[in-house]
């Protein structure tokens, strides 16, 4: 059974937040695709998540290393690097003394590796296992953000990962949001991206619901008496040189997110009231704009 929180600001873990009641941005984004997707993910009692989203894992890891590094050892464990086992030559080729020395060295390395793996296995409970290469890349990405003076100036003194619960007035349904960083009237959101150039990131922001996220957080802050002044995205690329780019959402973008939020909440209420979670509607299929009619 999901945990319920009263409306307001709560300092809780990420796992508790995601396991609690309340409509989130992620849920509404699935609903926007088709209500059937929302039902399958959040209502279907037989739902099993078989997917390992590498981008999500990397994003969460970078968030931890950048915003809450003190939680890394609690939430993650890195696959250990084992020492390479030395080869043992043939007795007839190297003689007894050298053979025994090489064999002894191999046994020592095997024992060291066994102890390392035993410690690793004993430290697994409740933690996400991260491969060495993933951890190495995440450290470099987080390091790039923390080297950026503007980014660190925004994050210094900010509230990190505070969860806000509020009741959507028009529908009476509780919603929830979890800003990455909250500094007075300013929200700072950290995003990893494949491409931080303006046009490509603009497309990503639209495709992945970043405007909806800004609108929801704006409404969440209003519910606790705070008027959001700025919504700033700190983006960092996932490939070398791990370039950073900072974007400030304009008023029209935030208002679009608020309007979309309110519309999706009405759609959600309708689905909930009717207990009907349809897939895609009947649509007319037309030729795409890029179709080459001259080939006929």
Backbone as JSON, one array per atom type, in Angstrom:
{
  "sequence": "XXXXXXXXXXXXXXXXXXXXXXXXXXXXXXXXXXXXXXXXXXXXXXXXXXXXXXXXXXXXXXXXXXXXXXXXXXXXXXXXXXXXXXXXXXXXXXXXXXXXXXXXXXXXXXXXXXXXXXXXXXXXXXXXXXXXXXXXXXXXXXXXXXXXXXXXXXXXXXXXXXXXXXXXXXXXXXXXXXXXXXXXXXXXXXXXXXXXXXXXXXXXXXXXXXXXXXXXXXXXXXXXXXXXXXXXXXXXXXXXXXXXXXXXXXXXXXXXXXXXXXXXXXXXXXXXXXXXXXXXXXXXXXXXXXXXXXXX",
  "N": [[0.84, -1.19, 0.0], [0.52, 2.19, -0.86], [2.23, 4.96, 0.61], [0.81, 7.77, 2.25], [1.01, 11.3, 2.2], [0.54, 14.36, 3.96], [-0.56, 17.49, 2.54], [2.01, 19.77, 1.69], [5.5, 20.53, 2.43], [7.97, 18.04, 2.43], [10.73, 16.38, 3.84], [12.01, 13.8, 2.57], [13.2, 10.56, 1.48], [14.25, 9.71, -1.88], [13.27, 7.22, -2.74], [11.1, 6.8, -1.01], [9.51, 8.95, -1.77], [8.9, 8.29, -4.49], [7.45, 6.01, -4.04], [5.11, 6.85, -2.92], [1.69, 8.11, -2.55], [0.0, 10.29, -4.9], [-0.16, 12.31, -7.82], [2.28, 12.46, -10.28], [4.71, 14.24, -12.34], [5.86, 12.39, -14.12], [3.86, 10.44, -14.26], [1.71, 11.88, -15.41], [2.86, 12.44, -17.84], [2.95, 9.97, -19.07], [0.21, 9.56, -19.21], [-0.44, 11.51, -21.05], [0.62, 10.42, -23.38], [-0.96, 8.11, -23.73], [-3.82, 7.12, -21.92], [-3.87, 4.39, -21.29], [-1.22, 3.7, -20.89], [-0.63, 4.96, -18.48], [-2.35, 3.55, -16.77], [-1.25, 0.96, -16.96], [1.27, 1.29, -15.8], [0.83, 2.43, -13.23], [-1.53, 1.46, -12.05], [-2.23, -1.13, -12.81], [-2.22, -4.21, -11.26], [-0.52, -6.28, -11.85], [1.72, -5.35, -12.99], [5.06, -5.41, -14.09], [8.26, -4.19, -14.11], [10.45, -4.67, -16.52], [12.45, -3.42, -17.77], [15.68, -1.95, -18.07], [16.62, 1.12, -17.76], [19.14, 2.75, -19.08], [19.78, 5.45, -19.4], [18.22, 6.63, -17.43], [19.35, 5.5, -15.12], [21.96, 6.57, -15.28], [21.32, 9.31, -15.14], [20.15, 9.51, -12.55], [22.33, 8.74, -11.0], [24.22, 10.75, -11.55], [22.81, 12.91, -10.51], [22.88, 12.23, -7.79], [25.68, 12.25, -7.22], [26.24, 14.9, -7.76], [24.39, 16.54, -6.35], [23.75, 15.3, -3.9], [26.08, 13.97, -2.66], [26.76, 12.75, -0.29], [25.01, 10.7, 0.07], [25.75, 8.67, -1.55], [27.19, 6.28, -0.8], [25.25, 5.05, 0.67], [23.22, 4.48, -1.11], [24.3, 3.29, -3.4], [26.51, 0.83, -4.86], [29.64, 0.02, -6.15], [30.71, -2.11, -8.72], [33.43, -4.17, -8.0], [36.9, -3.89, -9.02], [38.78, -6.53, -10.04], [41.91, -8.13, -9.46], [44.06, -9.12, -12.09], [44.62, -12.52, -12.83], [47.73, -14.03, -12.56], [49.58, -15.94, -14.99], [50.53, -19.38, -14.8], [53.4, -21.06, -15.51], [54.45, -24.04, -17.36], [55.54, -26.87, -15.56], [57.64, -28.43, -16.58], [58.92, -26.62, -18.18], [59.75, -24.42, -16.63], [60.77, -25.25, -14.24], [60.79, -26.62, -10.84], [61.06, -24.76, -8.62], [60.48, -22.16, -9.66], [57.99, -22.71, -10.67], [56.5, -23.31, -8.33], [56.64, -20.82, -7.08], [55.25, -19.14, -8.88], [52.74, -20.37, -8.83], [52.06, -19.99, -6.14], [51.86, -17.2, -6.04], [49.66, -16.84, -7.74], [47.66, -18.1, -6.23], [47.55, -16.36, -4.05], [46.59, -14.0, -5.24], [44.11, -14.94, -6.08], [42.94, -15.34, -3.56], [42.89, -12.72, -2.58], [41.11, -11.55, -4.45], [38.84, -13.06, -3.86], [38.24, -12.18, -1.25], [37.67, -9.52, -1.76], [35.36, -9.79, -3.37], [33.67, -11.07, -1.54], [33.32, -9.05, 0.37], [32.06, -7.19, -1.24], [29.64, -8.58, -1.88], [28.51, -8.74, 0.66], [27.82, -6.14, 1.03], [25.7, -5.43, -0.5], [22.96, -5.19, 0.1], [19.93, -3.53, -0.42], [21.02, -1.67, -2.15], [21.91, -0.08, -5.27], [23.59, -1.62, -7.88], [26.43, -0.55, -9.56], [28.27, -0.4, -12.51], [31.84, -0.22, -13.02], [32.69, 1.41, -15.22], [30.44, 2.97, -15.71], [30.2, 4.35, -13.29], [32.62, 5.79, -13.33], [32.22, 7.48, -15.56], [29.97, 8.92, -14.7], [31.05, 10.3, -12.51], [32.76, 12.06, -13.83], [30.94, 13.58, -15.3], [29.4, 14.76, -13.25], [31.48, 16.14, -12.02], [32.06, 18.04, -13.97], [29.83, 19.71, -13.82], [30.11, 20.68, -11.22], [32.42, 22.13, -11.47], [31.66, 24.33, -12.81], [31.22, 27.68, -12.31], [28.9, 29.28, -12.22], [26.87, 27.38, -11.95], [27.53, 26.17, -9.47], [27.22, 28.39, -7.83], [24.48, 28.74, -7.87], [23.6, 26.4, -6.67], [24.67, 26.46, -4.15], [23.71, 26.61, -0.86], [21.11, 25.97, -1.46], [17.94, 24.27, -1.05], [17.82, 20.83, -1.25], [16.3, 18.32, -3.17], [13.61, 18.39, -2.04], [10.37, 17.33, -1.22], [7.18, 18.12, -2.45], [3.78, 18.14, -1.72], [0.5, 18.61, -2.85], [-2.96, 19.61, -3.22], [-4.74, 19.52, -6.15], [-6.72, 22.08, -7.11], [-8.96, 22.23, -8.91], [-9.66, 19.58, -9.44], [-9.5, 18.17, -7.08], [-7.61, 16.27, -6.58], [-4.66, 14.84, -5.25], [-1.37, 15.96, -5.88], [2.16, 15.65, -6.63], [5.53, 16.86, -6.41], [9.07, 17.17, -6.95], [11.48, 19.17, -6.64], [14.82, 19.52, -7.89], [16.69, 21.36, -6.83], [16.18, 24.15, -4.71], [16.07, 27.44, -4.28], [15.15, 29.99, -2.53], [13.02, 31.85, -4.45], [13.7, 30.58, -6.7], [14.01, 27.83, -8.86], [16.14, 25.15, -9.48], [17.04, 22.87, -11.89], [18.56, 19.84, -12.66], [19.82, 18.34, -15.54], [20.87, 15.61, -17.5], [22.12, 15.26, -20.8], [22.13, 14.38, -24.31], [22.89, 16.27, -26.12], [23.67, 19.56, -25.72], [23.26, 21.84, -27.2], [21.33, 24.7, -28.3], [18.96, 24.29, -30.05], [18.72, 21.49, -30.14], [18.46, 20.85, -27.42], [16.17, 22.24, -26.82], [14.31, 20.75, -28.26], [14.52, 18.33, -26.85], [13.56, 19.17, -24.36], [10.89, 19.63, -24.93], [10.07, 17.11, -25.86], [10.47, 15.43, -23.66], [8.97, 16.42, -21.58], [9.78, 18.61, -19.97], [8.77, 21.2, -19.79], [6.21, 20.78, -18.79], [7.0, 19.82, -16.3], [8.14, 22.14, -15.17], [5.85, 23.74, -15.02], [4.27, 22.27, -13.22], [5.85, 22.35, -10.91], [5.83, 25.07, -10.43], [3.12, 25.42, -9.71], [3.12, 23.78, -7.47], [4.79, 25.19, -5.72], [3.25, 27.5, -5.37], [1.24, 26.46, -3.82], [2.37, 26.32, -1.34], [2.74, 28.9, -0.7], [4.7, 30.26, -2.19], [5.9, 32.16, -4.84], [7.06, 31.24, -7.87], [9.97, 32.5, -9.28], [12.0, 32.06, -11.15], [12.78, 29.36, -13.35], [15.36, 27.31, -13.73], [17.39, 25.43, -15.83], [20.06, 23.32, -15.47], [22.05, 21.89, -17.65], [23.98, 19.09, -18.71], [26.23, 17.51, -20.84], [26.5, 14.04, -21.8], [28.74, 12.98, -22.89], [32.26, 13.31, -23.57], [33.42, 16.66, -24.05], [31.88, 16.75, -21.71], [30.19, 19.03, -21.66], [28.6, 21.9, -20.26], [25.43, 23.58, -20.15], [23.28, 26.28, -19.59], [19.89, 27.03, -19.07], [17.22, 29.31, -18.93], [13.87, 29.22, -18.35], [11.36, 30.92, -20.18], [8.52, 33.13, -19.51], [6.3, 32.39, -21.08], [6.82, 29.7, -21.64], [6.65, 28.52, -19.11], [3.99, 29.09, -18.48], [2.73, 27.62, -20.47], [3.39, 25.07, -19.53], [1.95, 25.06, -17.12], [-0.71, 25.28, -18.06], [-0.85, 22.91, -19.57], [-0.52, 21.05, -17.53], [-2.9, 21.48, -16.02], [-4.82, 20.71, -17.91], [-4.16, 17.99, -18.34], [-4.66, 17.01, -15.8], [-7.43, 17.27, -15.67], [-8.08, 15.42, -17.66], [-7.08, 13.14, -16.43], [-8.77, 12.95, -14.18], [-11.2, 12.44, -15.45], [-10.69, 9.93, -16.61], [-10.31, 8.47, -14.27], [-12.76, 8.78, -12.91], [-14.49, 7.52, -14.7], [-13.37, 5.08, -14.76], [-11.94, 4.22, -16.96], [-9.46, 3.65, -19.24], [-8.29, 4.46, -21.95], [-6.49, 3.45, -24.97], [-4.75, 4.56, -27.88], [-6.6, 6.99, -29.82], [-9.11, 6.79, -32.52], [-7.77, 7.61, -35.63], [-7.08, 9.59, -38.54], [-4.97, 8.69, -41.14], [-2.51, 10.33, -42.88], [-0.47, 11.2, -45.74], [2.97, 11.8, -45.03], [4.72, 14.99, -44.72], [7.15, 14.83, -45.98], [6.84, 13.03, -48.02], [7.52, 11.78, -51.26], [5.98, 12.69, -53.97], [6.56, 12.81, -56.6], [7.67, 10.48, -57.43], [5.77, 8.81, -58.37]],
  "CA": [[0.0, 0.0, 0.0], [1.34, 3.4, -0.97], [2.2, 5.86, 1.76], [0.15, 9.04, 1.97], [1.56, 12.45, 2.92], [-0.28, 15.57, 3.98], [-0.1, 18.58, 1.69], [3.09, 20.55, 2.28], [6.87, 20.17, 2.06], [8.46, 16.92, 3.24], [12.11, 15.99, 3.61], [11.97, 12.34, 2.54], [14.11, 9.99, 0.49], [13.75, 9.57, -3.24], [12.5, 5.98, -2.81], [9.81, 7.01, -0.33], [8.74, 9.85, -2.64], [8.38, 7.58, -5.66], [6.51, 4.99, -3.61], [4.0, 7.47, -2.2], [0.53, 8.56, -3.32], [0.13, 11.6, -5.54], [0.09, 12.29, -9.26], [3.56, 13.08, -10.57], [4.96, 14.62, -13.74], [6.08, 11.17, -14.9], [2.57, 9.82, -14.49], [0.94, 12.68, -16.36], [3.49, 12.34, -19.16], [2.45, 8.71, -19.62], [-1.2, 9.78, -19.53], [-0.47, 12.31, -22.28], [0.85, 9.5, -24.49], [-2.24, 7.4, -23.8], [-4.17, 6.7, -20.56], [-3.54, 2.98, -21.08], [0.14, 3.63, -20.37], [-0.7, 5.31, -17.06], [-2.97, 2.42, -16.07], [-0.32, -0.17, -16.9], [2.41, 1.58, -14.92], [0.5, 2.84, -11.87], [-2.74, 0.85, -11.51], [-2.21, -2.56, -13.11], [-1.59, -4.93, -10.14], [0.42, -7.29, -12.35], [2.8, -4.67, -13.72], [6.44, -5.73, -13.74], [9.18, -3.39, -14.92], [11.55, -5.52, -16.97], [13.42, -2.61, -18.51], [16.75, -1.24, -17.38], [16.81, 2.35, -18.52], [20.51, 3.2, -18.82], [19.78, 6.9, -19.27], [17.67, 6.95, -16.11], [20.36, 5.14, -14.13], [23.02, 7.57, -15.33], [20.79, 10.57, -14.65], [20.01, 9.43, -11.09], [23.67, 8.67, -10.41], [24.8, 12.1, -11.66], [22.1, 13.73, -9.52], [23.4, 11.9, -6.46], [27.07, 12.7, -7.09], [26.29, 16.36, -7.85], [23.54, 17.23, -5.38], [23.73, 14.64, -2.59], [27.17, 12.98, -2.66], [26.83, 12.06, 1.0], [24.11, 9.55, 0.03], [26.22, 7.69, -2.53], [27.54, 5.0, -0.18], [24.02, 4.45, 1.19], [22.32, 4.08, -2.2], [24.98, 2.63, -4.51], [27.75, 0.08, -4.66], [30.32, -0.11, -7.44], [31.3, -3.43, -8.97], [34.88, -4.04, -7.75], [37.87, -4.31, -10.03], [39.57, -7.64, -9.53], [43.26, -8.23, -10.0], [44.23, -10.16, -13.11], [45.33, -13.69, -12.33], [48.96, -14.3, -13.33], [49.68, -17.28, -15.55], [51.53, -20.29, -14.22], [54.04, -21.8, -16.6], [54.53, -25.49, -17.25], [56.61, -27.34, -14.67], [58.78, -28.92, -17.38], [59.58, -25.5, -18.84], [60.31, -23.4, -15.73], [61.39, -25.87, -13.07], [59.96, -26.69, -9.65], [61.12, -23.56, -7.77], [59.73, -21.08, -10.31], [56.58, -23.16, -10.77], [55.87, -23.13, -7.01], [56.54, -19.38, -6.81], [54.16, -18.61, -9.7], [51.49, -20.92, -8.32], [51.79, -19.32, -4.87], [51.4, -15.85, -6.35], [48.3, -16.94, -8.28], [46.75, -18.41, -5.12], [47.41, -15.14, -3.25], [45.7, -13.1, -5.99], [42.78, -15.52, -6.0], [42.43, -15.08, -2.22], [42.57, -11.28, -2.52], [39.88, -11.34, -5.22], [37.73, -13.66, -3.12], [37.92, -11.29, -0.14], [37.03, -8.33, -2.35], [34.01, -10.16, -3.78], [32.89, -11.35, -0.33], [32.96, -7.75, 0.93], [31.08, -6.62, -2.17], [28.38, -9.29, -1.7], [27.98, -8.39, 1.98], [27.47, -4.73, 1.04], [24.73, -5.23, -1.58], [21.57, -5.06, 0.51], [19.24, -2.25, -0.59], [21.8, -0.73, -2.95], [21.95, -0.32, -6.71], [24.93, -1.99, -8.33], [26.88, 0.29, -10.67], [29.51, -0.86, -13.14], [32.97, 0.7, -12.88], [32.73, 2.4, -16.28], [29.31, 3.89, -15.5], [30.58, 5.2, -12.16], [33.68, 6.68, -13.78], [31.63, 8.51, -16.42], [29.09, 9.76, -13.87], [31.91, 11.2, -11.73], [33.26, 13.1, -14.73], [29.81, 14.46, -15.62], [29.12, 15.55, -12.04], [32.61, 17.03, -11.83], [31.93, 19.14, -14.91], [28.83, 20.63, -13.26], [30.64, 21.31, -10.0], [33.49, 23.06, -11.85], [31.03, 25.51, -13.41], [31.03, 28.64, -11.22], [27.49, 29.71, -12.15], [26.09, 26.26, -11.42], [27.79, 26.02, -8.03], [26.66, 29.56, -7.12], [23.05, 28.49, -7.73], [23.35, 25.25, -5.79], [25.14, 26.74, -2.79], [22.68, 27.05, 0.07], [19.78, 25.58, -1.92], [17.32, 23.06, -0.51], [18.02, 19.76, -2.22], [15.36, 17.2, -3.22], [12.49, 18.51, -1.12], [9.15, 16.84, -1.86], [6.01, 18.96, -2.21], [2.49, 17.53, -1.99], [-0.58, 19.59, -2.82], [-4.22, 19.19, -3.82], [-5.13, 20.28, -7.33], [-8.01, 22.67, -6.71], [-10.06, 21.96, -9.85], [-10.05, 18.16, -9.45], [-9.46, 17.61, -5.74], [-6.67, 15.15, -6.58], [-3.35, 15.23, -4.73], [-0.23, 15.87, -6.79], [3.45, 15.75, -5.94], [6.68, 17.29, -7.22], [10.32, 17.07, -6.17], [12.52, 19.98, -7.28], [16.2, 19.13, -7.61], [17.26, 22.36, -5.91], [15.19, 25.2, -4.48], [16.76, 28.55, -3.63], [14.22, 31.11, -2.46], [11.99, 31.79, -5.49], [14.34, 30.02, -7.89], [14.13, 26.37, -8.94], [17.25, 24.7, -10.33], [16.82, 21.48, -12.29], [19.75, 19.27, -13.29], [19.5, 17.39, -16.59], [21.91, 15.09, -18.4], [21.59, 15.34, -22.16], [23.04, 13.96, -25.38], [23.32, 17.45, -26.88], [23.28, 20.77, -25.0], [23.05, 23.0, -28.08], [20.0, 25.26, -28.05], [17.88, 23.66, -30.8], [18.57, 20.09, -29.73], [17.95, 20.77, -26.06], [14.79, 22.71, -26.9], [13.53, 19.58, -28.69], [14.49, 17.4, -25.72], [12.69, 19.74, -23.32], [9.51, 19.41, -25.37], [9.8, 15.66, -25.98], [10.55, 14.73, -22.38], [8.07, 16.99, -20.58], [10.41, 19.55, -19.04], [7.88, 22.35, -19.6], [5.2, 20.31, -17.84], [7.66, 19.76, -14.99], [8.24, 23.52, -14.67], [4.5, 24.2, -14.67], [3.84, 21.59, -12.0], [6.61, 22.86, -9.76], [5.31, 26.41, -10.16], [1.88, 25.25, -8.96], [3.47, 23.21, -6.17], [5.3, 26.28, -4.88], [2.11, 28.36, -5.01], [0.46, 25.81, -2.76], [3.03, 26.57, -0.04], [2.89, 30.35, -0.55], [5.9, 30.77, -2.86], [5.73, 32.46, -6.26], [8.31, 30.9, -8.56], [10.49, 33.62, -10.07], [12.75, 31.52, -12.28], [13.03, 27.93, -13.44], [16.64, 27.24, -14.43], [17.87, 24.08, -16.11], [21.49, 23.1, -15.64], [22.21, 20.68, -18.46], [25.37, 18.67, -18.91], [26.27, 16.44, -21.84], [26.95, 12.75, -21.27], [29.96, 12.58, -23.59], [33.33, 14.3, -23.44], [34.06, 17.1, -22.8], [30.86, 16.93, -20.68], [29.91, 20.47, -21.69], [27.41, 22.35, -19.54], [24.64, 24.67, -20.75], [22.26, 26.73, -18.65], [18.71, 27.57, -19.73], [16.19, 29.91, -18.08], [12.6, 29.15, -19.05], [10.64, 32.2, -20.21], [7.18, 33.09, -18.91], [5.38, 31.65, -21.94], [7.11, 28.27, -21.47], [6.11, 28.1, -17.81], [2.53, 29.13, -18.57], [2.37, 26.44, -21.26], [3.48, 23.93, -18.63], [0.82, 25.14, -16.17], [-1.93, 24.96, -18.81], [-0.81, 21.49, -19.9], [-0.75, 20.36, -16.26], [-4.33, 21.55, -15.68], [-5.56, 19.9, -18.88], [-3.91, 16.58, -18.08], [-5.33, 16.67, -14.55], [-8.83, 17.06, -16.02], [-8.12, 14.14, -18.37], [-6.87, 12.09, -15.43], [-9.99, 12.83, -13.38], [-12.2, 11.79, -16.29], [-10.34, 8.5, -16.67], [-10.5, 7.89, -12.94], [-14.2, 8.73, -12.62], [-15.13, 6.54, -15.58], [-12.57, 3.84, -14.71], [-11.69, 3.89, -18.37], [-8.1, 4.07, -19.55], [-8.16, 4.07, -23.36], [-5.22, 3.57, -25.69], [-4.78, 5.64, -28.86], [-7.92, 7.19, -30.44], [-9.25, 6.62, -33.96], [-7.08, 8.71, -36.31], [-6.94, 9.55, -39.99], [-3.56, 8.64, -41.49], [-2.22, 11.06, -44.11], [0.93, 11.16, -46.17], [3.84, 12.76, -44.33], [5.15, 16.14, -45.52], [8.35, 14.5, -46.74], [6.55, 12.05, -49.06], [7.93, 12.17, -52.61], [4.89, 12.37, -54.88], [7.07, 12.79, -57.95], [8.13, 9.14, -57.79], [4.65, 8.08, -58.96]],
  "C": [[0.88, 1.25, 0.0], [1.16, 4.3, 0.25], [1.59, 7.2, 1.35], [0.76, 10.14, 2.83], [0.57, 13.61, 2.88], [0.29, 16.61, 3.02], [0.97, 19.39, 2.43], [4.44, 20.05, 1.8], [7.38, 19.09, 3.01], [9.89, 16.59, 2.83], [12.21, 14.47, 3.71], [12.91, 11.84, 1.46], [13.43, 9.88, -0.87], [12.87, 8.32, -3.37], [11.13, 6.15, -2.16], [8.92, 7.92, -1.18], [8.1, 9.08, -3.79], [7.38, 6.49, -5.28], [5.27, 5.53, -2.92], [2.85, 7.81, -3.15], [0.8, 9.94, -3.9], [0.47, 11.47, -7.01], [1.36, 13.07, -9.55], [3.65, 13.51, -12.03], [5.13, 13.38, -14.61], [4.77, 10.48, -15.23], [1.75, 10.57, -15.52], [1.54, 12.61, -17.76], [3.1, 11.03, -19.84], [0.99, 8.86, -20.03], [-1.34, 10.55, -20.84], [-0.25, 11.42, -23.49], [-0.4, 8.69, -24.77], [-2.57, 6.95, -22.38], [-3.85, 5.24, -20.26], [-2.14, 2.81, -20.51], [0.16, 3.97, -18.89], [-1.25, 4.12, -16.26], [-1.97, 1.28, -15.88], [0.79, 0.06, -15.88], [1.99, 1.79, -13.47], [-0.71, 2.13, -11.24], [-2.75, -0.66, -11.7], [-1.5, -3.34, -11.99], [-0.55, -5.95, -10.57], [1.6, -6.66, -13.1], [4.16, -5.09, -13.18], [7.34, -4.93, -14.67], [10.39, -4.24, -15.27], [12.68, -4.71, -17.62], [14.48, -2.01, -17.58], [17.09, -0.02, -18.21], [18.18, 2.93, -18.17], [20.59, 4.71, -18.63], [19.26, 7.33, -17.9], [18.68, 6.64, -15.01], [21.47, 6.18, -14.09], [22.54, 8.9, -14.77], [20.68, 10.59, -13.14], [21.38, 9.44, -10.4], [24.34, 10.04, -10.44], [24.13, 13.04, -10.67], [22.68, 13.5, -8.13], [24.8, 12.47, -6.26], [27.19, 14.22, -7.11], [25.59, 17.03, -6.68], [23.59, 16.63, -3.98], [24.83, 13.58, -2.5], [27.27, 12.19, -1.37], [25.94, 10.81, 1.02], [24.63, 8.43, -0.88], [26.46, 6.32, -1.9], [26.31, 4.28, 0.4], [23.19, 3.84, 0.07], [22.98, 3.22, -3.28], [26.17, 1.8, -4.03], [28.34, -0.18, -6.04], [30.93, -1.5, -7.57], [32.82, -3.34, -8.82], [35.72, -4.47, -8.95], [38.76, -5.4, -9.42], [40.93, -7.66, -10.2], [43.33, -9.36, -11.03], [45.05, -11.31, -12.54], [46.57, -13.96, -13.19], [48.97, -15.74, -13.85], [50.76, -18.08, -14.83], [52.1, -21.13, -15.36], [54.03, -23.3, -16.37], [55.75, -25.89, -16.42], [57.84, -27.75, -15.48], [59.57, -27.81, -18.02], [60.31, -24.58, -17.86], [60.95, -23.99, -14.47], [60.52, -25.74, -11.83], [59.91, -25.39, -8.86], [60.28, -22.43, -8.36], [58.25, -21.43, -10.41], [55.85, -22.93, -9.46], [55.67, -21.65, -6.69], [55.37, -18.77, -7.59], [52.8, -19.11, -9.2], [51.07, -20.25, -7.01], [51.25, -17.91, -5.1], [49.96, -15.88, -6.88], [47.29, -17.21, -7.17], [46.52, -17.18, -4.24], [46.44, -14.17, -3.92], [44.26, -13.61, -5.94], [42.14, -15.24, -4.63], [42.04, -13.62, -2.05], [41.26, -11.0, -3.24], [38.66, -11.9, -4.5], [37.29, -12.76, -1.97], [37.21, -10.03, -0.63], [35.58, -8.64, -2.72], [33.12, -10.48, -2.58], [32.42, -10.03, 0.3], [31.9, -7.08, 0.07], [29.7, -7.26, -1.97], [27.72, -8.92, -0.38], [27.46, -6.96, 2.04], [26.36, -4.4, 0.03], [23.34, -4.81, -1.11], [21.04, -3.65, 0.35], [19.96, -1.25, -1.47], [21.73, -1.09, -4.43], [23.4, -0.56, -7.13], [25.27, -1.19, -9.59], [28.19, -0.25, -11.21], [30.58, 0.22, -13.02], [32.96, 1.79, -13.95], [31.61, 3.42, -16.16], [29.64, 4.87, -14.37], [31.63, 6.23, -12.57], [33.13, 7.82, -14.63], [30.77, 9.46, -15.61], [29.9, 10.75, -13.03], [32.42, 12.36, -12.59], [32.15, 14.09, -15.07], [29.5, 15.36, -14.43], [30.24, 16.56, -11.79], [32.55, 18.24, -12.74], [30.94, 20.18, -14.4], [29.42, 21.4, -12.09], [31.82, 22.23, -10.27], [32.93, 24.36, -12.42], [30.64, 26.49, -12.3], [29.57, 29.07, -11.08], [26.63, 28.62, -11.54], [26.29, 26.13, -9.91], [27.24, 27.19, -7.23], [25.15, 29.39, -6.91], [22.76, 27.41, -6.69], [23.75, 25.52, -4.35], [24.01, 27.29, -1.93], [21.27, 26.65, -0.33], [19.26, 24.37, -1.15], [17.39, 22.0, -1.6], [16.95, 18.67, -2.06], [14.31, 17.25, -2.11], [11.21, 18.11, -1.85], [7.95, 17.69, -1.46], [4.76, 18.2, -2.62], [1.42, 18.62, -1.91], [-1.81, 19.03, -3.53], [-4.57, 20.11, -4.97], [-6.56, 20.76, -7.14], [-9.16, 22.24, -7.62], [-10.54, 20.51, -9.81], [-10.11, 17.53, -8.07], [-8.51, 16.43, -5.61], [-5.29, 15.63, -6.11], [-2.26, 15.0, -5.78], [1.06, 15.96, -5.97], [4.53, 16.17, -6.93], [7.9, 17.3, -6.32], [11.41, 17.86, -6.89], [13.91, 19.5, -6.91], [16.83, 20.06, -6.58], [16.32, 23.56, -5.88], [15.87, 26.3, -3.66], [15.84, 29.77, -3.64], [13.09, 30.94, -3.47], [12.5, 31.14, -6.77], [14.42, 28.5, -7.78], [15.26, 26.05, -9.9], [17.04, 23.23, -10.61], [18.04, 20.99, -13.06], [19.34, 18.22, -14.31], [20.78, 16.92, -17.28], [21.3, 15.04, -19.8], [22.62, 14.82, -23.16], [23.62, 15.16, -26.09], [22.78, 18.71, -26.2], [23.13, 21.99, -25.88], [21.59, 23.42, -28.02], [18.89, 24.48, -28.72], [17.65, 22.22, -30.34], [18.02, 19.97, -28.31], [16.51, 21.26, -26.0], [13.86, 21.55, -27.29], [13.41, 18.56, -27.55], [13.53, 17.88, -24.64], [11.22, 19.5, -23.65], [9.17, 17.93, -25.35], [9.73, 14.95, -24.65], [9.76, 15.4, -21.25], [8.69, 17.95, -19.6], [9.54, 20.77, -18.78], [6.74, 21.99, -18.65], [5.77, 20.28, -16.43], [7.75, 21.16, -14.37], [6.88, 24.03, -14.23], [4.01, 23.57, -13.39], [4.56, 22.12, -10.77], [6.17, 24.27, -9.41], [4.03, 26.34, -9.34], [2.14, 24.67, -7.57], [3.95, 24.3, -5.21], [4.17, 27.22, -4.45], [1.33, 27.77, -3.85], [1.08, 26.0, -1.38], [3.4, 28.05, 0.1], [4.12, 30.95, -1.19], [5.6, 30.98, -4.34], [7.05, 32.21, -6.98], [8.73, 32.06, -9.47], [11.22, 33.13, -11.31], [12.81, 30.0, -12.18], [14.26, 27.76, -14.33], [17.04, 25.78, -14.6], [19.38, 24.1, -16.28], [21.65, 21.8, -16.41], [23.69, 20.37, -18.62], [25.36, 17.47, -19.86], [26.91, 15.19, -21.25], [28.18, 12.21, -21.98], [30.99, 13.68, -23.44], [33.15, 15.42, -24.46], [33.07, 17.38, -21.67], [30.5, 18.41, -20.52], [28.61, 20.78, -20.96], [26.73, 23.47, -20.32], [23.52, 25.0, -19.78], [21.12, 27.41, -19.41], [17.74, 28.12, -18.69], [14.88, 29.89, -18.87], [11.91, 30.51, -19.02], [9.22, 32.0, -19.69], [6.2, 32.28, -19.75], [5.57, 30.14, -21.78], [6.5, 27.74, -20.17], [4.59, 28.08, -17.84], [2.01, 27.96, -19.4], [2.38, 25.19, -20.37], [2.33, 23.9, -17.63], [-0.48, 24.74, -16.86], [-2.0, 23.48, -19.16], [-1.09, 20.65, -18.65], [-2.24, 20.32, -15.92], [-5.17, 20.71, -16.63], [-5.4, 18.41, -18.58], [-4.57, 16.13, -16.77], [-6.83, 16.46, -14.79], [-9.0, 15.72, -16.75], [-7.99, 12.98, -17.39], [-8.13, 11.86, -14.61], [-11.08, 12.11, -14.17], [-11.95, 10.28, -16.38], [-10.64, 7.8, -15.35], [-11.99, 7.74, -12.61], [-14.9, 7.65, -13.44], [-14.5, 5.15, -15.46], [-12.35, 3.31, -16.12], [-10.36, 4.5, -18.77], [-7.78, 3.68, -20.99], [-6.74, 4.19, -23.88], [-5.36, 4.7, -26.71], [-6.16, 5.76, -29.5], [-7.9, 6.84, -31.93], [-8.64, 7.84, -34.65], [-7.07, 8.5, -37.81], [-5.45, 9.62, -40.33], [-3.34, 9.3, -42.85], [-0.77, 10.86, -44.51], [1.75, 12.16, -45.38], [4.28, 13.87, -45.28], [6.33, 15.8, -46.41], [8.11, 13.48, -47.84], [6.9, 12.6, -50.44], [6.85, 11.75, -53.62], [5.37, 12.27, -56.32], [7.51, 11.39, -58.38], [7.01, 8.3, -58.43], [4.61, 8.24, -60.46]]
}
